[in-house]
């Protein structure tokens, strides 16, 4: 799924959850941030290459919007780091370890991690084998599920239509809070 859609789904999920429990603005912002972070982190090695290396900002932009097989050529080290950061940030194994490490001292789930988990779950089904399949079991395996590519035109339209309906429903039912004590 694209970065904007991840942010909007996480925001909608946070708004809905805020009807059931107290969620502060910083927690909501952290949740949305963690929902987009996996796609941003994998681009970090490209920034120094584009700014100071041999690449250009246009190539960075082209990489961010590339369709399979049309990505700009990257230096091998940049491609390697970007690939492994993609694997790390989209791994349920890594997310589970981080979740456990944060749970141990707190003895409860840290809500912003729901953003990261939502990103992983959504991407497993919205990335095809041709388009950055999600290596959910990384580092044990780099294989990913062959889902439906999020940039398939009819799916992209359906996704944003569903987001619009969800956001409209949240706006129209704003006062119907059922917070738990």
C-alpha positions in Angstrom: 0.0 0.0 0.0 1.2 3.5 -0.6 2.5 5.7 2.3 -0.5 8.1 2.3 -3.0 5.2 2.5 -1.1 3.7 5.4 -1.2 7.0 7.2 -5.0 7.5 6.5 -5.9 3.9 7.6 -3.8 4.3 10.8 -5.4 7.7 11.5 -8.9 6.2 11.0 -8.0 3.2 13.2 -6.7 5.6 15.9 -9.8 7.7 15.7 -12.0 4.7 16.1 -9.9 3.3 19.0 -10.1 6.7 20.7 -13.9 6.1 21.0 -13.2 3.0 23.1 -10.1 4.2 25.1 -8.2 7.3 25.9 -5.6 8.0 23.3 -3.6 11.2 23.6 -2.6 13.3 20.6 1.1 12.2 21.0 0.1 8.6 21.0 -2.1 9.1 17.9 0.8 10.9 16.1 3.2 8.1 17.1 0.8 5.5 15.8 0.4 7.1 12.4 4.2 7.7 12.3 4.9 4.1 12.9 2.4 3.2 10.2 4.4 5.0 7.6 7.9 4.5 8.9 8.6 1.1 7.3 8.3 2.6 3.8 10.4 5.7 4.7 13.2 3.8 6.5 13.9 1.7 3.4 14.6 4.9 1.4 17.1 6.2 3.9 20.2 4.8 2.1 19.0 6.5 -1.1 19.1 10.0 0.4 22.9 10.3 0.8 23.4 8.7 -2.6 20.9 11.1 -4.2 22.2 14.2 -2.4 25.9 13.7 -2.3 26.7 10.5 -4.2 26.1 9.9 -7.8 22.4 10.0 -7.8 19.9 12.9 -8.1 16.8 13.9 -6.3 14.9 13.0 -9.5 16.2 9.4 -9.3 15.2 9.3 -5.6 11.7 10.4 -6.7 11.7 7.9 -9.5 12.6 5.1 -7.0 9.8 6.1 -4.6 7.2 6.0 -7.4 8.7 3.2 -9.5 6.7 0.2 -10.8 8.4 -3.2 -10.9 11.3 -3.4 -13.3 11.4 0.4 -13.8 13.4 1.3 -10.6 16.5 3.4 -11.3 19.8 1.6 -11.1 21.3 1.9 -7.6 24.8 1.3 -6.5 25.1 -2.2 -5.1 25.7 -1.1 -1.5 22.7 1.3 -1.6 20.5 -1.4 -3.1 21.7 -3.9 -0.4 21.0 -1.6 2.5 17.6 -0.5 1.1 16.6 -4.1 0.6 17.5 -5.2 4.1 15.9 -2.2 5.7 12.7 -3.1 3.7 13.0 -6.7 5.0 13.6 -5.6 8.6 10.8 -3.0 8.7 8.2 -5.4 7.1 9.1 -8.4 9.2 6.6 -9.8 11.7 9.5 -11.5 13.5 11.3 -8.2 14.0 8.0 -6.4 15.0 7.3 -9.2 17.5 10.7 -8.9 19.1 10.3 -5.1 19.4 6.7 -5.6 20.8 8.0 -8.1 23.4 10.9 -5.9 24.4 8.5 -3.0 25.0 5.9 -5.2 26.7 8.3 -6.7 29.2 8.9 -3.5 31.3 5.5 -2.1 30.7 3.4 -5.2 31.0 1.0 -3.9 28.3 1.0 -3.3 24.6 2.4 0.0 23.5 -0.5 1.4 21.3 1.7 3.1 18.7 3.0 -0.3 17.7 -0.5 -0.9 16.2 0.6 1.4 13.4 3.6 -0.7 12.5 1.6 -3.9 12.8 -1.1 -2.5 10.6 1.5 -1.6 8.0 2.9 -5.2 8.0 -0.5 -6.8 7.8 -1.9 -4.5 5.1 1.3 -4.9 3.0 1.3 -8.7 3.2 -1.9 -8.7 1.1 -1.3 -5.6 -1.0 2.1 -6.4 -2.4 2.6 -8.9 -5.2 5.6 -11.1 -5.8 6.5 -8.5 -8.5 6.1 -5.5 -6.3 8.1 -5.8 -3.1 6.6 -8.9 -1.6 6.6 -8.6 2.2 9.2 -10.9 3.8 7.1 -11.4 6.9 9.4 -14.1 8.3 12.6 -12.2 7.8 15.4 -12.9 8.9 14.5 -16.6 8.6 13.2 -16.2 5.1 13.1 -13.4 2.5 10.1 -15.0 0.7 6.9 -13.0 0.6 3.2 -13.7 0.0 2.1 -13.0 -3.5 -0.8 -10.7 -2.8 -2.6 -8.1 -5.0 -0.4 -5.2 -6.0 -1.7 -2.0 -4.3 -1.1 0.0 -7.4 -3.5 -2.0 -9.5 -5.8 0.8 -10.7 -9.1 -0.8 -9.7 -7.7 -1.7 -6.3 -6.2 1.7 -5.7 -9.6 3.3 -6.5 -11.4 0.8 -4.2 -8.9 1.4 -1.4 -9.4 5.2 -1.5 -13.1 4.9 -1.8 -13.1 2.7 1.3 -11.0 5.2 3.1 -13.4 8.0 2.1 -16.4 6.0 3.3 -14.6 5.2 6.6 -13.5 8.8 7.2 -17.0 10.0 6.4 -18.5 7.4 8.8 -16.1 8.5 11.5 -17.1 12.1 11.0 -20.8 11.4 11.0 -20.7 9.2 14.1 -18.2 11.4 16.0 -20.4 11.9 19.1 -21.2 8.2 19.6 -18.3 7.3 21.9 -18.4 4.1 23.9 -15.2 4.5 26.0 -14.5 1.7 28.4 -13.9 2.8 32.0 
